[in-house]
Amino acid sequence: MSQQALPQPQQQQFALLPKIINGGIAGIIGVSCVFPLDLVKTRLQNQQVGPNGEKMYKNMFDCFRKTYRAEGYFGMYRGSGVNILLITPEKAIKLTANDYFRHKLTTKDGHLPMSSQMLAGGLAGAFQIIVTTPMELLKIQMQDAGRIAAQAKLTGKTVEKVSATKLASQLLKEKGIFGLYKGIGATGARDVTFSVVYFPLFATLNALGPRRNDGSGEAVFWCSFLSGLAAGSFAALFVNPLDVVKTRLQAIKKADGEKEFKGIVDCISKTFKYEGPTAFFKGGLCRMIVIAPLFGIAQMVYFLGVAEAMLGMQKKN
């Protein structure tokens, strides 16, 4: 009588497709909810203080009020088209890459050291800049166009309106594909640092909450949501100085009298010299308010397994 083979434990599978879909759905929902605040953040960060201390916007609320009054409701969504179009691959890459590297770096006994968590997050941030850099470059031009036009109007000048499609075509024609990657160094510094801070912090907070009763071992959805809010807020404020530098470097058009920057070091040096250390935290509150629900929603959709339900698949741990 032949000996029956003992059943072998199945290796945990990494379901890629639903993770990509979940990341995309989460990104679209999040951007649609918080985009006006992101626009305000961009304008505050690009705004430079004049020689006599003059500036167009006093604070977040003043910027929101003036933008809405001058450009209306739809003006608050300038640049949202390119953002919504590219947020799906951007968020999909970020969330999926982090999960993938966490999966690969987990030891055989199921342990994932903090250093490995930070490495997984950093790698996820590095991968996402392939999409993030051109997305942010085009979005920033659209978001800041109203501020540039308003500044020009004060001096009797007019600024030609340019769509994201036309701008992308122009950059590709003049500088090739690298034209869309202006500020990639600063974008990488921001996104890698953000991911190194965010993902381990989220995982730590998420592990503290109650588990589902379905045997999956995952946290209940409200715990994932709150963990995303808290981790996103902290990481957003932590990297805000890098975000200011990135935003200023990617602004192709400047208002009259505003300084140009040759690179990261030059931007940091001039910003510190002429505006002081507080300039690196411009738009910080806005960014926290934007990132918190963005990642809270992302983690909620991701852990609820919306894509798995759509595809009729069983959600994997």
Backbone torsions as a table, in degrees:
resi	resn	phi	psi	omega
1	MET	NA	126.4	-177.5
2	SER	-70.8	144.5	-179.4
3	GLN	-77.8	129.5	-178.7
4	GLN	-75.8	131.1	-179.5
5	ALA	-68.6	137.3	177.5
6	LEU	-72.1	141.1	179.7
7	PRO	-64.1	134.0	179.3
8	GLN	-93.6	140.3	177.6
9	PRO	-63.3	132.3	-179.9
10	GLN	-78.0	137.1	177.8
11	GLN	-72.1	139.2	-179.0
12	GLN	-61.9	129.5	-179.0
13	GLN	-89.2	150.5	178.6
14	PHE	-107.1	104.9	-177.0
15	ALA	-81.0	106.6	-172.6
16	LEU	-81.0	-49.5	-174.2
17	LEU	-56.3	-51.2	-179.9
18	PRO	-63.1	-30.7	178.2
19	LYS	-67.3	-39.2	177.8
20	ILE	-65.0	-45.0	-179.3
21	ILE	-65.4	-43.5	178.3
22	ASN	-59.9	-43.0	179.1
23	GLY	-62.3	-40.5	179.4
24	GLY	-66.6	-46.1	179.2
25	ILE	-60.3	-45.5	-179.6
26	ALA	-61.8	-41.9	-179.2
27	GLY	-63.6	-43.8	-179.1
28	ILE	-64.6	-45.0	178.9
29	ILE	-62.1	-46.6	-177.9
30	GLY	-62.4	-46.8	-179.4
31	VAL	-62.7	-42.7	-179.9
32	SER	-59.8	-32.7	-177.3
33	CYS	-79.5	-38.1	-168.6
34	VAL	-114.4	6.0	-173.7
35	PHE	-58.3	-42.7	179.6
36	PRO	-55.3	-37.9	178.2
37	LEU	-70.3	-32.6	177.1
38	ASP	-66.5	-37.6	176.7
39	LEU	-63.0	-44.1	178.1
40	VAL	-61.5	-41.9	178.7
41	LYS	-58.4	-45.7	-179.7
42	THR	-61.9	-43.5	-178.8
43	ARG	-67.7	-37.9	178.2
44	LEU	-66.8	-39.1	-178.6
45	GLN	-71.3	-35.3	-179.6
46	ASN	-80.6	-18.4	-179.4
47	GLN	-68.7	123.2	177.6
48	GLN	-104.1	144.3	-179.7
49	VAL	-76.7	131.7	-179.9
50	GLY	-71.4	172.3	-177.8
51	PRO	-59.9	-26.9	179.7
52	ASN	-105.4	17.7	178.0
53	GLY	83.2	7.7	-177.9
54	GLU	-76.7	146.1	176.3
55	LYS	-156.0	152.2	-175.3
56	MET	-72.5	-41.2	-176.3
57	TYR	-115.5	129.8	-179.4
58	LYS	-79.2	-37.2	-177.9
59	ASN	-162.6	-173.4	-177.5
60	MET	-59.7	-45.5	-176.7
61	PHE	-68.5	-37.5	178.6
62	ASP	-66.2	-40.1	178.4
63	CYS	-65.0	-44.2	179.7
64	PHE	-62.1	-45.4	-177.8
65	ARG	-63.8	-47.1	-177.3
66	LYS	-68.7	-37.9	179.1
67	THR	-66.5	-45.0	-179.8
68	TYR	-64.5	-41.1	-179.1
69	ARG	-65.8	-40.0	-175.8
70	ALA	-82.8	-32.7	-171.1
71	GLU	-121.6	-7.0	176.9
72	GLY	77.7	-177.3	-176.6
73	TYR	-60.9	-47.4	-177.1
74	PHE	-70.8	-22.2	175.4
75	GLY	-64.4	-26.6	179.0
76	MET	-72.6	-10.8	-179.0
77	TYR	-111.3	22.0	177.9
78	ARG	-65.1	126.2	-178.9
79	GLY	91.2	-1.7	-177.8
80	SER	-71.0	-27.4	-178.4
81	GLY	-59.6	-52.0	-179.7
82	VAL	-67.0	-33.1	178.9
83	ASN	-65.6	-47.3	-179.8
84	ILE	-66.5	-35.9	-179.9
85	LEU	-64.6	-41.8	-174.1
86	LEU	-99.8	-8.2	-178.6
87	ILE	-67.8	-28.2	179.9
88	THR	-62.9	-55.5	177.4
89	PRO	-65.4	-32.8	-179.0
90	GLU	-64.3	-51.6	-179.9
91	LYS	-69.5	-35.7	179.1
92	ALA	-62.4	-44.6	179.4
93	ILE	-63.8	-46.4	-176.4
94	LYS	-61.4	-54.1	-176.3
95	LEU	-70.6	-39.6	-178.5
96	THR	-69.7	-43.5	179.7
97	ALA	-62.0	-41.9	179.1
98	ASN	-62.2	-45.9	178.9
99	ASP	-63.5	-39.4	-179.1
100	TYR	-63.6	-48.5	-178.2
101	PHE	-69.7	-33.5	174.2
102	ARG	-63.6	-40.1	179.1
103	HIS	-62.1	-44.1	-177.5
104	LYS	-74.1	-30.9	-176.4
105	LEU	-88.4	-9.5	177.8
106	THR	-68.4	132.2	-178.8
107	THR	-71.2	168.5	-177.3
108	LYS	-62.0	-27.5	178.6
109	ASP	-88.8	10.4	175.6
110	GLY	84.0	13.1	-177.8
111	HIS	-95.5	139.0	177.4
112	LEU	-128.9	99.9	-178.2
113	PRO	-60.3	156.6	-179.8
114	MET	-59.5	-37.0	179.0
115	SER	-62.8	-36.7	178.3
116	SER	-71.9	-35.2	175.9
117	GLN	-62.4	-42.8	179.7
118	MET	-67.5	-38.5	177.7
119	LEU	-64.2	-43.6	179.2
120	ALA	-61.3	-44.5	178.5
121	GLY	-63.7	-43.8	179.4
122	GLY	-62.1	-41.1	178.4
123	LEU	-65.6	-38.1	177.6
124	ALA	-62.4	-42.9	178.6
125	GLY	-63.9	-37.2	179.3
126	ALA	-67.2	-38.4	-179.1
127	PHE	-69.1	-36.0	-173.0
128	GLN	-71.5	-20.7	-175.8
129	ILE	-65.5	-15.0	175.9
130	ILE	-59.1	-37.6	179.4
131	VAL	-98.9	-36.8	-174.4
132	THR	-61.9	-42.7	-174.5
133	THR	-59.9	-54.8	178.0
134	PRO	-65.2	-34.6	178.6
135	MET	-61.6	-48.8	-179.1
136	GLU	-67.3	-38.6	-179.8
137	LEU	-59.0	-49.9	-178.9
138	LEU	-69.3	-41.6	-179.6
139	LYS	-61.1	-43.2	-177.9
140	ILE	-63.0	-39.3	179.6
141	GLN	-63.3	-40.5	179.9
142	MET	-68.6	-42.3	-177.4
143	GLN	-67.5	-37.2	-174.3
144	ASP	-89.8	-6.5	-176.4
145	ALA	-59.8	-38.9	-179.5
146	GLY	-64.5	-38.5	178.4
147	ARG	-67.3	-43.1	179.4
148	ILE	-63.4	-42.4	-179.8
149	ALA	-65.0	-40.2	179.6
150	ALA	-66.0	-39.1	177.7
151	GLN	-65.9	-41.5	-179.4
152	ALA	-66.5	-36.9	-178.9
153	LYS	-62.1	-32.2	179.0
154	LEU	-64.1	-26.3	179.5
155	THR	-103.7	11.7	177.6
156	GLY	80.1	14.6	-179.8
157	LYS	-103.2	164.8	176.2
158	THR	-126.5	150.1	179.8
159	VAL	-118.5	129.4	-179.4
160	GLU	-68.1	133.9	177.3
161	LYS	-78.1	133.7	-178.6
162	VAL	-127.7	131.2	178.1
163	SER	-80.4	163.3	179.1
164	ALA	-63.1	-37.2	179.7
165	THR	-65.1	-44.9	-179.7
166	LYS	-65.9	-40.6	-180.0
167	LEU	-64.7	-43.4	179.0
168	ALA	-61.9	-43.6	178.9
169	SER	-62.4	-40.5	-179.8
170	GLN	-65.3	-44.1	179.8
171	LEU	-65.7	-41.2	178.6
172	LEU	-64.1	-38.3	-179.2
173	LYS	-69.4	-41.6	-175.1
174	GLU	-82.5	-38.3	-172.1
175	LYS	-127.1	1.5	-178.7
176	GLY	75.6	-165.4	-176.5
177	ILE	-61.3	-28.5	-178.9
178	PHE	-69.0	-17.1	177.2
179	GLY	-64.5	-27.4	179.6
180	LEU	-85.0	-3.5	-177.4
181	TYR	-114.2	29.8	173.9
182	LYS	-64.7	128.8	179.8
183	GLY	82.6	19.2	-176.8
184	ILE	-65.5	-32.7	179.0
185	GLY	-63.6	-46.0	179.3
186	ALA	-68.5	-36.9	177.4
187	THR	-63.4	-43.3	178.7
188	GLY	-63.5	-43.6	179.5
189	ALA	-60.2	-42.1	179.8
190	ARG	-67.9	-49.2	-172.8
191	ASP	-72.1	-37.3	177.4
192	VAL	-66.5	-45.5	179.3
193	THR	-62.5	-44.3	178.8
194	PHE	-57.8	-46.9	-176.4
195	SER	-68.9	-34.7	177.4
196	VAL	-62.8	-36.4	-179.9
197	VAL	-82.2	-47.0	-170.7
198	TYR	-66.1	-55.3	-170.5
199	PHE	-63.5	-47.3	176.6
200	PRO	-62.7	-38.3	179.5
201	LEU	-65.2	-43.3	177.7
202	PHE	-60.7	-46.4	-178.5
203	ALA	-61.8	-39.1	179.8
204	THR	-65.4	-47.3	-179.8
205	LEU	-66.5	-40.7	-178.2
206	ASN	-64.7	-32.1	-179.1
207	ALA	-72.0	-16.9	-177.6
208	LEU	-81.1	-17.9	-174.1
209	GLY	-85.1	172.2	178.3
210	PRO	-67.2	152.8	-178.3
211	ARG	-96.4	158.9	174.0
212	ARG	-67.9	156.9	179.4
213	ASN	-98.0	18.2	-179.5
214	ASP	-96.2	4.6	178.7
215	GLY	85.1	-0.1	-178.8
216	SER	-75.2	-24.5	-178.5
217	GLY	82.5	1.7	-178.9
218	GLU	-87.4	158.8	-180.0
219	ALA	-71.1	154.6	174.7
220	VAL	-64.9	155.1	-169.7
221	PHE	-61.9	-36.2	-178.5
222	TRP	-68.1	-26.9	176.7
223	CYS	-70.5	-42.2	176.9
224	SER	-63.5	-38.5	179.5
225	PHE	-63.8	-50.2	-179.2
226	LEU	-66.5	-36.0	177.6
227	SER	-64.9	-39.8	176.9
228	GLY	-64.6	-40.3	178.0
229	LEU	-61.1	-51.0	-176.0
230	ALA	-66.2	-48.0	-178.8
231	ALA	-66.1	-39.2	179.1
232	GLY	-64.8	-41.7	179.9
233	SER	-62.6	-47.9	-178.0
234	PHE	-64.9	-47.6	-178.3
235	ALA	-64.0	-36.5	179.9
236	ALA	-63.4	-45.2	179.5
237	LEU	-68.5	-36.9	-178.3
238	PHE	-61.3	-40.3	-176.3
239	VAL	-99.5	8.8	-177.2
240	ASN	-56.8	-40.2	176.6
241	PRO	-56.7	-39.8	177.9
242	LEU	-68.4	-33.3	179.1
243	ASP	-69.2	-37.8	176.7
244	VAL	-61.1	-47.2	179.9
245	VAL	-61.4	-45.8	-179.9
246	LYS	-61.0	-45.4	-178.5
247	THR	-62.4	-42.7	-179.3
248	ARG	-69.3	-36.9	178.7
249	LEU	-69.1	-31.1	-177.7
250	GLN	-86.3	-9.8	178.3
251	ALA	-73.0	108.9	-177.1
252	ILE	-73.8	-43.2	178.9
253	LYS	-101.2	137.0	177.6
254	LYS	-116.3	154.5	173.3
255	ALA	-73.5	160.0	-179.7
256	ASP	-56.4	131.4	177.3
257	GLY	89.1	-9.6	179.8
258	GLU	-81.6	146.8	-173.6
259	LYS	-79.7	145.5	173.8
260	GLU	-94.2	154.6	-178.4
261	PHE	-125.5	136.2	-177.2
262	LYS	-86.2	-23.3	-178.0
263	GLY	-178.1	-172.8	-176.2
264	ILE	-59.8	-50.0	-177.5
265	VAL	-63.2	-43.1	179.8
266	ASP	-63.8	-39.9	179.5
267	CYS	-65.5	-45.0	178.8
268	ILE	-62.2	-45.2	-177.4
269	SER	-62.7	-49.0	-177.7
270	LYS	-69.6	-39.6	179.4
271	THR	-63.0	-44.7	179.5
272	PHE	-65.3	-41.3	-176.8
273	LYS	-66.5	-44.9	-172.8
274	TYR	-96.1	-20.3	-176.1
275	GLU	-126.3	-9.3	176.9
276	GLY	83.2	171.8	-176.0
277	PRO	-64.3	-27.0	-178.5
278	THR	-66.3	-20.3	-179.5
279	ALA	-62.9	-27.0	-178.1
280	PHE	-75.4	-6.3	177.4
281	PHE	-114.5	16.8	173.2
282	LYS	-62.1	135.9	179.4
283	GLY	73.4	8.7	-177.2
284	GLY	-62.0	-45.3	179.2
285	LEU	-64.0	-42.4	177.8
286	CYS	-59.4	-45.6	-177.3
287	ARG	-64.2	-38.6	177.4
288	MET	-63.9	-43.0	-179.4
289	ILE	-66.9	-32.3	179.1
290	VAL	-74.4	-51.6	-173.2
291	ILE	-68.7	-37.5	-176.3
292	ALA	-56.3	-59.2	178.8
293	PRO	-68.3	-29.0	179.5
294	LEU	-59.4	-46.7	-179.2
295	PHE	-84.1	-27.0	174.2
296	GLY	-62.8	-47.0	178.0
297	ILE	-64.2	-42.3	-179.2
298	ALA	-59.3	-48.2	-178.6
299	GLN	-68.3	-35.4	179.3
300	MET	-63.9	-48.6	179.2
301	VAL	-63.2	-42.2	-177.8
302	TYR	-61.4	-46.5	-176.4
303	PHE	-83.8	-19.0	173.9
304	LEU	-73.5	-21.7	178.3
305	GLY	73.0	46.6	179.8
306	VAL	-60.2	-43.5	-178.5
307	ALA	-64.4	-39.9	179.4
308	GLU	-60.7	-39.8	178.4
309	ALA	-65.5	-40.7	179.1
310	MET	-64.8	-37.8	-176.7
311	LEU	-88.4	-5.5	-178.7
312	GLY	69.3	32.4	-178.5
313	MET	-106.3	154.8	174.8
314	GLN	-82.0	131.4	-176.5
315	LYS	-69.5	132.3	178.7
316	LYS	-89.9	154.8	176.2
317	ASN	-66.8	NA	NA
